[in-house]
Amino acid sequence: MLKKILISILVILIVVVAIVAFARVATGEDNWICVNSEWVKHGNPSSPMPDGGC
């Protein structure tokens, strides 16, 4: 019984860590963000600053 509980906890932890790692890799670090109605570079975006308002 204890072994099944420990394995379940381990599997849950592995899934959580995998989700966090995927979210970290999938989200762009190099992009433009809107701060106080102005576009601000975050990282080193390859695209030019957006033309539209933010």
Backbone as a ProteinNet text record, in pm:
[ID]
protein_1_A
[PRIMARY]
MLKKILISILVILIVVVAIVAFARVATGEDNWICVNSEWVKHGNPSSPMPDGGC
[TERTIARY]
82.4	0	86.3	186.3	275.1	352	388.9	463	377.7	250.1	160.4	144.2	135.8	122.8	248.4	364.9	491.2	507.3	469.9	478.8	382.8	262.8	165.2	217.2	273.8	329.8	444.5	529.2	642	593.6	492.2	438.2	378.4	305	246.2	354.9	459.8	570.8	638.9	658.6	722.3	634.2	502.5	411.2	413.6	412.5	415.3	544.7	656.8	785.5	788.6	734.2	731.1	645.1	531.1	444.2	513.4	578.5	649.1	763.9	838.2	948.8	897.2	787.4	730.9	682.4	616.4	567.1	682.8	790.9	908.3	970.5	978.2	1039.7	944.5	815.3	717.9	690.4	700.9	672.9	793.1	767	875.1	937.2	1066.5	1139.1	1174.9	1182.1	1220.8	1098	1034.5	916.7	896.4	793.2	757.9	643.7	652.5	544.2	497.2	372.7	314.7	324.6	394.4	409.4	374.5	274.5	230.2	202.1	131.3	91.1	208.9	322.7	439.5	494.3	543.7	605.8	747.1	778.4	909.6	967.6	1095.3	1163.8	1185.2	1152.7	1179	1270.3	1395.3	1492.8	1545.6	1561	1611.2	1517.4	1401.9	1305.5	1358.7	1327.5	1371.8	1276	1153.8	1057.1	1067.8	1031.6	1035.8	924.9	935.6	835.2	699.4	592.9	460.1	418.4	349.2	303	179.6	92.2	-33.3	-13.1	-113.8	-108.8	-119.9	-85.4	-96	-192.9
-119.9	0	125.6	128.2	244.1	262.9	151.6	159.1	223.5	190.9	249.4	398.9	441.1	583.7	658.2	603.3	668.1	676.9	571.7	574	677.8	686.3	785.8	927.3	953.8	1086.6	1117.2	1019.6	1038.6	1069.7	997.6	1021.2	1161.3	1202.2	1336.2	1442.1	1424.8	1520.8	1528.7	1414.3	1413	1485.9	1464.7	1531.6	1682.7	1725.7	1868.8	1932.2	1866.3	1919.1	1926.1	1825.6	1826.6	1941.1	1966.3	2075.7	2210.5	2228.7	2354.7	2373.2	2267.5	2277.1	2310.1	2247.1	2274.5	2419.1	2466.8	2605	2703.5	2672.3	2761	2767.6	2654.5	2648.8	2704	2678.7	2717.3	2867.5	2933.3	3076.5	3153.3	3252.5	3329.3	3427.3	3427.4	3523.2	3647.2	3631.6	3741.5	3793.1	3893.1	3949.5	4093.3	4156.1	4292.5	4287.8	4366	4372.9	4517.6	4534	4666.9	4711.5	4823.3	4878.4	5026.3	5066.1	5206.4	5259.7	5180.6	5216.1	5236.7	5174.8	5180	5039.1	5009.9	4880.5	4880.4	4778.7	4765.6	4630.4	4632.2	4509	4422.2	4292.8	4197	4091.7	4092.3	4002.6	4062.8	3979.5	4024.7	3974.5	4041.2	3992.5	4005.2	3904.3	3907.6	3989.7	4008.6	4086.8	4234.9	4320.9	4464	4502.5	4621.8	4669.5	4675.5	4629.2	4632.6	4775.6	4789.7	4920.4	4966.9	4875.3	4911.2	4954.6	5021.5	5062.1	4940.5	4962.1	4848.8	4879.5
0	0	0	87.3	95.2	-35.7	-97.7	-223.6	-333.1	-338.6	-439	-416.3	-292	-259.9	-301.6	-270.1	-307	-458.1	-528.6	-675.1	-731.6	-675.5	-721.4	-700.5	-584.9	-556.2	-651	-677.3	-768.2	-909.3	-955.5	-1089.4	-1098.3	-995.6	-994.2	-997.7	-920.3	-919.6	-1056	-1118.8	-1251	-1352.7	-1346.9	-1439.3	-1416.1	-1291.7	-1260.4	-1310.2	-1286.1	-1331.4	-1484.2	-1552.1	-1697.7	-1749.8	-1686	-1728.9	-1710	-1596.5	-1570	-1669.9	-1697.3	-1792.8	-1932.5	-1972.3	-2103.8	-2112.8	-2009	-2008.8	-2016.6	-1950.8	-1952.1	-2091	-2157.1	-2290.1	-2396.3	-2381.3	-2483.4	-2485.8	-2372.3	-2370.2	-2422.1	-2503.5	-2563.6	-2465.8	-2462.3	-2379.6	-2460.2	-2589.6	-2676.7	-2750.3	-2694	-2757.3	-2711.7	-2765.4	-2728.7	-2628.8	-2522.2	-2425	-2412.5	-2373.8	-2360.9	-2215.5	-2192.5	-2058.5	-2065	-1989.8	-1986.8	-2127	-2205.7	-2342.8	-2437.4	-2408.9	-2497.3	-2514.8	-2635.4	-2661	-2604.2	-2526.3	-2463.6	-2503	-2540	-2578.1	-2454.3	-2467.6	-2360.5	-2419.5	-2380.6	-2441.5	-2569.8	-2672.6	-2801.5	-2911.4	-2929.4	-3028.7	-3171	-3251.6	-3391.5	-3476.7	-3430.9	-3507.1	-3472.2	-3565.6	-3536.6	-3437.2	-3381.4	-3287.8	-3357.4	-3293	-3356.6	-3390.9	-3503.9	-3550.2	-3474.1	-3439.4	-3374.8	-3231.1	-3179.4	-3039.2	-2948.6	-2827	-2734	-2622.3
[MASK]
++++++++++++++++++++++++++++++++++++++++++++++++++++++

